Amino acid sequence: MCGIVGYIGKRDVAPLLLEGLQRLEYRGYDSAGMVVTSPKSSGLKMVKAKGRVRDLEAKLPKRFTGTTGIAHTRWATHGAPSDINSHPHLDPENKVAVVHNGIVDNAAELRAKLEADGVVFASETDTEVITHLIARSQAETLEEKVREAVKAIEGTYGIAVMHADFNDRIVVARNGSPVILGIGEKEMLVASDVAALIAHTRQVVTLDDGEMATLKADDFRTYTTNGASTTATPETVEWEAASFDMGGHDTYMHKEISEQPDAVDRVLRGRIDDRFSTVHLGGLNLDPREARTIRRIKILGCGTSYHAGLIGAGLIESMARIPADAEPASEFRYRNPVVDPDTLYIAVSQSGETYDVLAAVQELKRKGARVLGVVNVVGSAIAREADGGVYVHAGPEVCVVSTKCFTNTVVAFALLALHLGRIRDLSVTDGKRIIEGLRKLPEQIAEILENEDEIKKLAEEYAGAQSMMFIGRVRGYPVALEASLKLKEISYIHAEAYPASELKHGPLALIEPALPTVAIVPDDDLLEKNRAALEEIKARSGRILAVAHQPQEKADHTIVVPKNEDELDAILMGIPLQLFAYHTALAMGRDIDKPRNLAKSVTVE
């Protein structure tokens, strides 16, 4: 959940590391630090600071120079945010420096053993255990020292290690937390996210779990934690460095909401097959005969990805007539699920590295299940582990909360549902109808975004609420869940989402003038049922903000969105509520791109 950047070459390393950390700020963090050295240096130099990267920059001495270094932004797990608990961690002799993403599950046990041997710990972190293990190792090479340490620890890690006695190299290792190598000209880089690399190189190597690497200025090699050499072929990153800039917007979230017409166009581009009223999804690795044997589909994701999966399950059931459901991956992996050979499992993750989803995929693969991935990041862990899948092509998403990736993921599910439906029983006529609806989406999203000023005024009016209710039926319920989550994440207003049909079974007790309700009211076969729910709320003096295809008489305010096909309406109805959450948070003075306590890529449990 933190950020790692490392460099070895001939350039002055401190400015480069600071730039890399700044590009990783969106991941969420509470402190930062770096260690530097050079071949002519006699030791390691370190600076750490609680707070933002700018606080670290302010503490750097004027002559803080070197050509090799590692840096880190920390999100507190073991120990409160502080200078001492910040990474990197050094041993008492200032020879070994370690940065670490992940959690050492047996840290307490290892710490007790080390303290019994006389080791004095400077911090409360689990990471310092790794530093002492490496420093106390009697192995002759840095690679062997690191290998011994990672074999002793249990849990997740992405680590980068420097040693004063081996100052011509950086050694890195991965288990469950991303480590990406950047291959340059007579220089090498390492990071936990490609965002920190692409300003310097677009040639990258992504380590697998159980893999290590040694970086030198003019070379690198990869190998397993058992010492066996592995083959690493660099891949070219498609994204440009400019994709991570704000592009004239005040926040990344606003930029990414605004990019959705183009993002949806990308996920559709080149995939529609008008001749057969279907779509091409070449990465599925699932031929028509295999597709017809599927008896059930289970979709796994966390947070926003889970909500996208709920909409996806509905799309698959309605178009392909295959029983489908979605479940939080974080729950699925702990309930000893029955893995059915006739079930297709779909793992959903923006980053492709979400630990709970990745662990579920690995458990499913161990039990012989077929798993597809729906991810945004090419070459990510879930993309590599899965048997096939669909890239959502949303482009880089920097804001901690997901907007354009959520929308593109739902569109990707619509493509998958259409593909499976046309293999099975969906008619040519219905296929054409869905394709026409998909093609309308970018223009309709742009039309919604043009009404931002109106949505802003509504958000400012509701920003004083202490709590809000979100409701919807069937297709509208996952939209309500996602809209509720967005409001919670960036405004910190308490919000709950319920199926509109469940109001009378308990939540109606909460309705009063001080609790506004946001209602998803599509113009479909449940329109009158949804209007009845509005009647129930209004009878109890509740305020109502409706998102609908036409003004709602019982609502105090209505955000009107364009009508598409019934199956695709959920994609559009979520867009104005992203803007609603954004402008609510803005009115309350929140740090929108870096909401408290949250990180972009959750690579720990």
MIFI-436739 format. One record per residue (C-alpha): y, z, x. Coordinates in steps of 0.02 Angstrom, whole numbers, padded with zeros to 5 digits, always signed. Example, Ala and Ser with C-alpha at 12.3 -4.5 7.8 and 13.67 -1.06 7.14 Angstrom:
<recs>
-00225+00390+00615 -00053+00357+00684 
</recs>
This chain:
<recs>
+00000+00000+00000 +00107+00002+00156 +00167-00131+00278 +00109-00173+00454 +00195-00290+00577 +00147-00320+00758 +00197-00442+00896 +00147-00484+01074 +00234-00620+01173 +00394-00646+01273 +00529-00612+01142 +00626-00450+01122 +00512-00365+00998 +00620-00236+00907 +00729-00360+00808 +00574-00459+00762 +00484-00304+00700 +00636-00250+00598 +00644-00421+00517 +00459-00411+00475 +00477-00238+00399 +00623-00297+00294 +00515-00436+00224 +00385-00306+00177 +00505-00185+00092 +00452-00248-00079 +00279-00172-00055 +00349+00003-00082 +00374+00135+00053 +00462+00297+00096 +00478+00292+00286 +00467+00172+00433 +00437+00170+00619 +00394+00065+00772 +00324+00077+00948 +00365-00048+01086 +00312-00080+01266 +00303-00222+01393 +00192-00269+01541 +00321-00193+01659 +00340-00033+01558 +00258+00130+01608 +00230+00192+01431 +00262+00178+01245 +00432+00202+01161 +00437+00257+00979 +00567+00280+00842 +00528+00339+00664 +00633+00382+00512 +00611+00442+00336 +00695+00325+00211 +00729+00140+00218 +00712+00013+00358 +00901+00020+00378 +00882+00206+00421 +00757+00160+00557 +00874+00026+00623 +01017+00151+00633 +00910+00266+00742 +00858+00133+00869 +00933+00163+01043 +01037+00019+01112 +00910-00014+01251 +00754-00005+01145 +00673-00160+01221 +00498-00227+01244 +00390-00381+01218 +00246-00297+01127 +00257-00185+00976 +00188-00124+00811 +00287-00063+00661 +00251+00010+00491 +00323+00055+00322 +00232+00204+00247 +00198+00251+00066 +00151+00434+00067 -00029+00484+00030 -00074+00624+00152 +00084+00726+00182 +00258+00712+00108 +00382+00581+00166 +00457+00638+00331 +00498+00580+00507 +00343+00669+00574 +00224+00595+00445 +00293+00419+00472 +00191+00292+00569 +00157+00249+00709 +00063+00403+00767 +00049+00444+00952 -00072+00555+01046 +00001+00702+01146 +00002+00601+01307 +00098+00458+01224 -00035+00332+01272 -00108+00280+01104 -00007+00217+00954 -00085+00179+00784 -00018+00110+00620 -00133+00117+00470 -00141+00058+00291 -00274+00139+00182 -00352+00312+00164 -00476+00401+00278 -00591+00487+00154 -00670+00603+00282 -00504+00647+00367 -00519+00834+00329 -00692+00844+00407 -00640+00747+00562 -00479+00846+00578 -00575+01011+00574 -00692+00950+00713 -00548+00891+00821 -00451+01054+00796 -00607+01151+00845 -00605+01051+01007 -00425+01105+01040 -00330+00955+00970 -00159+01000+00900 -00100+00889+00757 +00084+00845+00740 +00076+00777+00563 -00011+00803+00396 -00076+00625+00390 -00253+00558+00389 -00197+00421+00510 -00169+00542+00654 -00356+00574+00654 -00383+00392+00706 -00256+00411+00847 -00345+00562+00921 -00517+00482+00905 -00457+00332+01006 -00365+00439+01133 -00518+00552+01165 -00641+00409+01180 -00723+00388+01351 -00755+00203+01323 -00691+00087+01459 -00600-00042+01351 -00475-00024+01210 -00588-00129+01099 -00731-00007+01125 -00618+00144+01095 -00559+00071+00929 -00736+00021+00881 -00797+00200+00907 -00655+00268+00801 -00679+00153+00653 -00865+00189+00651 -00825+00374+00635 -00708+00357+00487 -00751+00329+00305 -00632+00246+00183 -00512+00100+00191 -00408+00042+00336 -00304-00096+00408 -00252-00035+00580 -00157-00099+00732 -00175-00007+00897 -00078-00008+01061 -00126+00084+01222 -00015+00113+01374 -00162+00078+01490 -00197-00089+01403 -00020-00150+01373 -00070-00334+01374 -00150-00324+01202 -00148-00261+01023 -00315-00221+00941 -00330-00229+00752 -00467-00191+00625 -00494-00209+00439 -00596-00127+00303 -00527-00146+00127 -00344-00165+00178 -00270-00334+00227 -00246-00385+00409 -00177-00559+00442 -00154-00636+00614 -00010-00756+00647 -00047-00887+00780 +00106-00943+00878 +00150-01034+01038 +00114-00913+01180 +00140-00770+01057 +00035-00684+00925 +00081-00584+00772 -00009-00473+00649 +00041-00410+00478 -00028-00340+00317 +00059-00478+00218 +00097-00659+00258 +00278-00629+00207 +00308-00547+00377 +00236-00696+00471 +00297-00858+00398 +00470-00852+00477 +00379-00872+00644 +00218-00965+00608 +00122-01041+00463 -00045-01036+00554 -00140-00881+00501 -00311-00801+00512 -00362-00672+00382 -00487-00543+00442 -00637-00498+00336 -00694-00321+00304 -00788-00254+00455 -00695-00372+00571 -00583-00335+00721 -00470-00440+00832 -00388-00430+01002 -00217-00510+01017 -00143-00563+01183 +00014-00667+01207 -00081-00828+01237 -00247-00797+01149 -00343-00702+01016 -00523-00669+00977 -00613-00596+00827 -00773-00496+00818 -00864-00371+00708 -00858-00183+00725 -01031-00200+00803 -00960-00313+00939 -01031-00480+00882 -00910-00626+00901 -00849-00711+00743 -00774-00883+00715 -00593-00885+00659 -00512-01048+00606 -00324-01039+00572 -00264-01095+00401 -00094-01165+00357 +00010-01060+00237 +00089-01166+00099 +00236-01050+00065 +00402-01071+00154 +00505-00928+00225 +00644-00972+00102 +00526-00929-00041 +00549-00746+00003 +00740-00751-00007 +00836-00701-00164 +00910-00874-00187 +01077-00813-00256 +01004-00686-00378 +01047-00501-00372 +00864-00448-00373 +00695-00524-00339 +00640-00480-00515 +00779-00584-00592 +00742-00727-00473 +00558-00725-00518 +00588-00715-00705 +00702-00866-00686 +00572-00962-00586 +00444-00961-00727 +00475-01135-00797 +00441-01211-00625 +00297-01090-00591 +00208-01137-00754 +00235-01321-00714 +00146-01292-00547 -00007-01209-00623 -00025-01357-00743 +00013-01495-00619 -00133-01610-00580 -00255-01514-00690 -00236-01596-00861 -00361-01733-00906 -00291-01831-01054 -00439-01948-01060 -00560-01812-01113 -00432-01689-01182 -00480-01558-01054 -00429-01496-00882 -00496-01509-00705 -00528-01344-00616 -00617-01399-00459 -00622-01228-00378 -00735-01151-00511 -00895-01210-00428 -00970-01206-00603 -01048-01366-00669 -01060-01403-00858 -01244-01359-00867 -01211-01188-00788 -01060-01162-00900 -01165-01186-01055 -01283-01047-01002 -01145-00915-01002 -01175-00790-01141 -01033-00670-01107 -00876-00655-01001 -00809-00493-00928 -00634-00493-00854 -00583-00359-00729 -00407-00317-00671 -00284-00174-00648 -00114-00147-00729 -00027-00310-00767 -00181-00410-00715 -00285-00312-00841 -00160-00356-00978 -00169-00539-00927 -00358-00523-00938 -00346-00455-01115 -00249-00610-01168 -00371-00717-01069 -00520-00641-01159 -00440-00685-01326 -00407-00864-01269 -00587-00885-01210 -00660-00817-01371 -00548-00924-01482 -00567-01088-01385 -00738-01077-01303 -00821-00960-01431 -00897-00856-01291 -00893-00667-01319 -00764-00602-01193 -00678-00438-01156 -00570-00361-01020 -00585-00192-00936 -00487-00100-00800 -00579-00132-00637 -00540+00046-00583 -00647+00111-00728 -00782-00022-00724 -00837+00014-00547 -00869+00198-00582 -00968+00191-00743 -01128+00115-00674 -01112-00041-00784 -01257-00148-00839 -01242-00312-00744 -01312-00451-00853 -01368-00613-00767 -01301-00714-00915 -01126-00637-00898 -00988-00721-00799 -00870-00597-00718 -00688-00641-00682 -00585-00538-00560 -00396-00546-00581 -00270-00495-00447 -00098-00559-00399 -00120-00514-00216 -00306-00547-00210 -00320-00383-00114 -00312-00251-00253 -00438-00124-00191 -00513-00072-00358 -00539-00254-00407 -00608-00301-00236 -00729-00154-00239 -00789-00206-00413 -00816-00384-00350 -00917-00322-00202 -01025-00213-00314 -01055-00357-00434 -01101-00473-00291 -01221-00342-00225 -01308-00342-00394 -01321-00531-00400 -01183-00568-00527 -01082-00728-00531 -00898-00689-00502 -00744-00799-00517 -00572-00752-00453 -00404-00782-00535 -00280-00745-00396 -00112-00801-00328 -00136-00784-00140 -00241-00919-00058 -00369-00850+00065 -00355-00671+00001 -00505-00556+00002 -00553-00581-00181 -00533-00770-00164 -00654-00766-00017 -00779-00647-00097 -00788-00738-00264 -00906-00883-00301 -00760-00989-00360 -00601-00972-00458 -00428-01028-00507 -00270-01009-00404 -00121-00974-00516 +00010-01055-00399 +00151-00938-00450 +00223-00939-00274 +00273-00781-00180 +00311-00634-00294 +00416-00506-00202 +00471-00383-00337 +00349-00238-00356 +00328-00274-00542 +00245-00439-00586 +00328-00565-00701 +00298-00746-00653 +00124-00709-00587 +00077-00626-00752 +00136-00778-00848 +00047-00900-00733 -00112-00797-00741 -00113-00808-00930 -00083-00996-00921 -00228-01009-00797 -00338-00920-00924 -00282-01045-01056 -00338-01185-00939 -00505-01100-00910 -00530-01071-01096 -00492-01254-01133 -00610-01311-00995 -00753-01203-01061 -00712-01247-01241 -00722-01433-01212 -00889-01412-01125 -00951-01319-01278 -00886-01346-01456 -00697-01370-01448 -00654-01538-01528 -00555-01678-01447 -00420-01650-01578 -00404-01467-01535 -00409-01508-01350 -00262-01627-01372 -00170-01497-01475 -00188-01364-01340 -00137-01486-01202 +00021-01533-01298 +00059-01348-01316 +00032-01316-01130 +00150-01458-01085 +00286-01382-01194 +00280-01213-01106 +00401-01243-00960 +00537-01312-01074 +00511-01173-01202 +00519-01038-01068 +00681-01114-01005 +00748-01108-01184 +00708-00922-01195 +00792-00887-01028 +00951-00972-01090 +00968-00828-01215 +00978-00698-01077 +01153-00638-01126 +01093-00597-01301 +00943-00502-01234 +01054-00410-01111 +01164-00346-01253 +01010-00284-01347 +00943-00199-01191 +01106-00107-01164 +01102-00048-01345 +00925+00022-01328 +00945+00090-01150 +00989+00264-01216 +00816+00289-01293 +00708+00428-01221 +00549+00341-01278 +00496+00177-01357 +00348+00112-01456 +00277-00064-01435 +00160-00137-01566 +00067-00300-01597 -00091-00364-01680 -00234-00460-01598 -00144-00585-01484 +00014-00481-01493 -00064-00317-01437 -00086-00363-01252 +00093-00427-01253 +00147-00256-01317 +00046-00170-01180 +00125-00275-01043 +00301-00256-01113 +00276-00068-01123 +00217-00063-00943 +00366-00165-00882 +00488-00046-00966 +00401+00106-00892 +00390+00033-00718 +00573-00008-00690 +00675+00093-00815 +00566+00252-00814 +00584+00263-01003 +00425+00331-01080 +00342+00193-01181 +00179+00175-01275 +00091+00023-01346 -00024+00023-01498 -00108-00106-01607 +00004-00123-01760 -00151-00093-01867 -00170+00081-01789 +00000+00146-01842 -00065+00234-01997 -00206+00312-01896 -00092+00429-01798 +00057+00351-01706 +00158+00340-01868 +00189+00527-01845 +00305+00484-01700 +00419+00369-01797 +00598+00431-01818 +00773+00359-01789 +00771+00414-01606 +00611+00316-01567 +00640+00127-01570 +00493+00012-01599 +00474-00159-01519 +00363-00266-01631 +00275-00428-01582 +00278-00535-01741 +00211-00711-01714 +00214-00836-01855 +00025-00846-01876 -00107-00794-02002 -00064-00610-01972 +00121-00629-02010 +00115-00534-02174 +00009-00396-02098 +00139-00375-01960 +00279-00373-02087 +00188-00234-02179 +00191-00131-02019 +00379-00158-02008 +00394-00094-02187 +00300+00065-02139 +00417+00096-01992 +00575+00058-02088 +00521+00175-02230 +00524+00314-02101 +00698+00268-02036 +00632+00192-01876 +00736+00066-01779 +00649-00101-01750 +00674-00238-01620 +00562-00385-01667 +00507-00529-01556 +00467-00667-01679 +00477-00851-01720 +00602-00819-01860 +00722-00676-01902 +00633-00527-01979 +00719-00448-02130 +00655-00272-02095 +00703-00275-01910 +00869-00210-01848 +00869-00349-01718 +00759-00501-01688 +00735-00599-01528 +00685-00772-01589 +00568-00871-01476 +00508-01052-01492 +00343-01083-01585 +00197-01156-01491 +00014-01166-01540 -00052-01000-01608 -00167-00980-01458 -00022-00999-01334 +00114-00900-01423 +00076-00741-01325 +00132-00827-01164 +00306-00855-01234 +00327-00690-01326 +00313-00591-01165 +00457-00681-01077 +00605-00604-01172 +00529-00431-01151 +00530-00454-00962 +00718-00484-00976 +00733-00337-01096 +00651-00219-00971 +00756-00291-00830 +00923-00269-00917 +00875-00097-00983 +00840-00040-00805 +00998-00123-00743 +01101-00032-00874 +01024+00131-00814 +01062+00097-00631 +00880+00088-00574 +00820+00012-00409 +00733-00130-00497 +00642-00213-00352 +00580-00047-00282 +00534+00067-00428 +00493+00245-00379 +00315+00293-00335 +00251+00113-00347 +00193-00017-00222 +00165-00203-00241 -00011-00220-00175 -00121-00069-00214 -00249-00072-00075 -00306+00109-00092 -00394+00199-00234 
</recs>
